[in-house]
């Protein structure tokens, strides 16, 4: 076994920040190598130790959909490729799904997803329906397009805790956005006093360890409170429809590498994996998401009827992976 690689694992386990070269080295490990197997186990041990064997359940409500001018070439909502009907959840539907997701206070966070070209006034109006109907200590996070600091200040004033936003892989090539545009939005959110949630996504086979490492380091610098690894889905009708997806086995390796790369952060982030897979939750992932409404990885208008998990599914997967607790939004815990 490569002793230099083992030293990287020991460095991460000791809560020291890995360098770019070290992150590239662990991302480059062959999926089935003994070093990768040890990395998965080390990441799992770090996460369980740092959280006292605690996972988190999030949920997402995709509140509306229309043909999106962002035209991300892997997205079911893209104007050029969409098969989605245009629709917006009415207030009663938003209220009902909010109550369903939050009753029992099992969620740490709830994402409210809008389109890239969202209308802030309408988004905040719909968000107020969620705020008026949520139960328990759940934190509310946006999942919207690029925004200014002033817009994020309005979002914070409306009662949101943070923002999910990514500098995604392939910006400007696979999307209609620039690297700088996406990065600046994350800076804007942070300067407005909102916490950042983020992920390494959407990962395809063509993305090099060097490219992945650059994105990981940017997110670590931005002090994200949630990170993870998400593979690109071959969504029907998009340019990636016939492009093979990376395997769950590969994805679990990337989740483990992410956990090690983030282990030196003062506030260790929750680590997600998408699509959810049991071996991912035994390789450093501890965040899982229930979904309803629009999902950019799905062609069904309500993903809860297809790809999306419900909260019972999320609890079952975390428990099957050996997690004992899940966290409420206020940080207190309950047994799974």
Residue pairs with C-beta under 8 A, 6 or more apart in sequence:
1 34
1 35
1 38
2 35
4 25
5 25
5 26
5 29
5 35
5 39
6 35
6 38
8 18
8 22
8 25
8 26
8 260
9 26
9 38
9 39
9 42
9 260
11 18
11 22
12 18
12 42
12 46
12 260
12 261
12 263
12 264
13 42
13 45
13 46
13 263
15 263
15 264
16 263
16 264
17 220
17 264
17 265
18 26
18 260
18 261
18 263
18 264
20 213
20 214
20 217
23 209
23 213
23 216
23 217
23 257
23 261
24 209
24 210
24 213
26 39
26 257
26 260
26 261
27 209
27 212
27 213
27 254
27 257
28 209
29 35
29 36
29 39
29 253
29 257
30 36
31 247
31 249
31 250
31 253
32 249
36 253
36 256
39 253
39 256
39 257
39 260
40 252
40 253
40 256
40 279
40 282
40 283
40 284
41 283
42 256
42 260
43 255
43 256
43 257
43 259
43 260
43 283
43 284
44 256
44 282
44 283
44 284
46 259
46 260
46 263
46 284
47 259
47 268
47 271
47 284
47 285
47 286
48 286
48 322
48 323
50 263
50 268
51 268
51 286
52 325
52 333
53 322
53 323
53 324
53 325
54 286
54 323
54 324
54 325
54 326
54 327
54 333
55 281
55 286
55 287
55 288
55 318
55 321
55 323
55 325
55 326
55 327
55 336
56 108
56 109
56 270
56 286
56 287
56 288
56 326
56 327
57 106
57 107
57 108
57 287
57 288
57 289
57 290
57 311
57 314
57 315
57 318
57 326
58 107
58 108
58 109
58 110
58 111
58 272
58 287
58 288
58 289
58 290
59 101
59 107
59 109
59 110
59 111
59 289
59 290
59 291
59 292
59 311
60 110
60 111
60 112
60 113
60 143
60 289
60 290
60 291
60 292
60 293
60 295
61 89
61 94
61 97
61 98
61 101
61 110
61 111
61 112
61 113
61 130
61 292
61 293
62 113
62 291
62 292
62 293
62 294
62 295
62 303
63 88
63 89
63 94
63 112
63 113
63 114
63 126
63 293
63 294
64 87
64 88
64 89
64 114
64 115
64 126
64 294
65 77
65 82
65 84
65 85
65 86
65 87
65 88
65 115
65 294
65 301
66 77
66 86
66 115
67 77
67 78
67 79
67 82
67 84
67 86
68 75
68 77
68 78
68 79
68 82
68 115
68 116
68 117
69 79
69 116
69 117
69 176
70 78
70 79
70 116
70 117
70 145
70 175
70 176
70 177
71 78
71 79
71 80
71 81
71 175
71 176
72 78
72 168
72 174
72 175
72 176
72 296
73 81
73 174
73 175
73 238
73 239
73 240
74 174
74 202
74 232
74 233
74 235
74 238
74 239
74 240
74 296
75 81
75 235
75 238
75 296
76 82
76 83
76 84
76 235
76 237
76 238
76 295
76 296
76 297
76 298
76 299
77 84
77 115
77 294
77 296
78 238
81 237
81 238
81 239
82 237
83 236
83 237
83 299
84 294
84 299
84 301
85 301
87 301
88 126
89 97
89 126
89 293
91 126
91 129
94 126
94 129
94 130
94 133
95 129
95 130
95 132
95 133
97 292
97 293
98 110
98 129
98 130
98 133
98 134
99 133
99 134
99 135
101 107
101 110
101 138
101 290
101 292
101 311
102 110
102 133
102 134
102 135
102 136
102 138
103 135
103 136
104 135
104 136
104 311
105 135
105 136
105 137
105 138
105 328
105 329
105 334
106 136
106 311
106 315
106 326
106 328
106 334
107 136
107 138
107 311
107 328
107 329
108 138
108 139
108 270
108 326
108 327
108 328
108 329
109 138
109 139
109 140
109 141
109 161
109 197
109 226
109 329
110 130
110 134
110 138
110 139
110 140
110 141
111 141
111 142
111 143
111 164
111 289
112 123
112 126
112 127
112 130
112 140
112 141
112 142
112 143
113 143
113 144
113 293
113 294
114 123
114 142
114 143
114 144
114 145
115 144
115 145
116 144
116 145
116 146
116 177
117 145
118 144
118 145
120 147
120 151
120 154
120 155
123 142
123 144
124 154
124 155
124 158
127 140
127 158
127 159
127 160
128 158
130 140
131 140
131 158
131 159
134 140
136 328
136 329
137 328
137 329
137 330
137 332
138 328
138 329
139 161
139 162
139 329
140 159
140 160
140 161
141 160
141 161
141 162
141 163
141 164
141 197
142 155
142 160
142 162
142 163
142 164
143 163
143 164
143 165
144 163
146 177
146 181
146 182
146 184
146 185
147 155
147 185
147 188
147 189
148 188
149 188
149 189
149 191
149 192
151 188
152 163
152 188
152 189
152 191
152 192
152 194
153 192
153 193
155 163
155 192
155 194
156 192
156 193
156 194
160 194
161 194
161 195
162 189
162 194
162 195
162 196
162 197
162 225
163 186
163 189
163 194
163 195
163 196
163 197
164 197
164 198
164 226
165 182
165 185
165 186
165 189
165 196
165 197
165 198
166 182
166 198
166 199
166 201
167 179
167 182
167 183
167 186
167 215
167 218
167 219
168 174
168 175
168 182
168 201
168 202
169 200
169 201
169 202
169 203
169 204
169 207
169 211
169 212
169 215
170 202
170 204
170 207
171 177
171 178
171 179
171 181
171 182
172 178
172 179
183 218
186 196
186 198
186 222
187 222
189 196
190 196
190 222
190 223
195 225
196 219
196 222
196 223
196 224
196 225
197 224
197 225
197 226
198 219
198 222
198 224
198 226
198 227
199 226
199 227
199 228
199 229
199 230
199 272
199 274
200 212
200 215
200 216
200 219
200 227
200 228
200 229
200 230
200 254
200 258
201 228
201 229
201 230
201 231
201 232
201 274
202 230
202 231
202 232
202 233
203 212
203 229
203 230
203 231
203 232
203 246
203 251
203 254
204 231
204 232
204 240
204 243
204 245
204 246
205 244
205 246
212 254
213 261
216 227
216 258
216 261
216 262
217 261
219 227
220 261
220 262
220 265
223 265
223 267
224 269
225 267
225 269
225 270
226 269
226 270
226 271
226 272
226 287
227 258
227 262
227 269
227 270
227 271
227 272
228 255
228 258
228 270
228 271
228 272
228 273
228 274
228 285
228 287
229 251
229 254
229 255
229 257
229 258
229 272
229 273
229 274
229 280
229 285
230 272
230 273
230 274
230 275
231 245
231 246
231 250
231 251
231 274
231 275
232 240
232 243
232 245
232 246
233 240
233 245
233 275
233 297
234 240
234 241
234 242
234 243
234 244
234 245
235 241
235 296
235 297
235 298
235 299
236 299
237 299
248 275
248 277
248 279
248 280
249 279
251 273
251 275
251 277
251 280
252 273
252 277
252 279
252 280
252 282
252 283
252 285
253 283
255 271
255 273
255 280
255 283
255 284
255 285
256 283
256 284
258 271
258 284
259 271
259 283
259 284
259 285
260 284
262 268
262 269
262 271
270 286
270 287
271 284
271 285
271 286
271 287
272 285
272 287
272 288
272 289
273 280
273 281
273 283
273 285
273 287
274 289
275 297
275 307
276 288
276 289
276 309
276 314
276 317
278 317
278 320
278 321
281 288
281 317
281 318
281 320
281 321
281 323
282 321
282 322
286 318
286 323
288 309
288 314
288 317
288 318
289 309
289 314
290 304
290 308
290 309
290 310
290 311
290 313
290 314
291 303
291 304
291 307
291 308
291 309
292 302
292 303
292 304
292 308
293 301
293 302
293 303
293 304
294 301
294 303
295 303
295 307
295 308
297 303
297 307
298 306
298 307
298 308
300 306
300 307
302 308
304 310
309 317
315 326
315 336
318 326
318 336
319 336
323 336
324 335
324 336
325 333
325 334
325 335
325 336
326 333
326 334
326 336
327 333
328 334
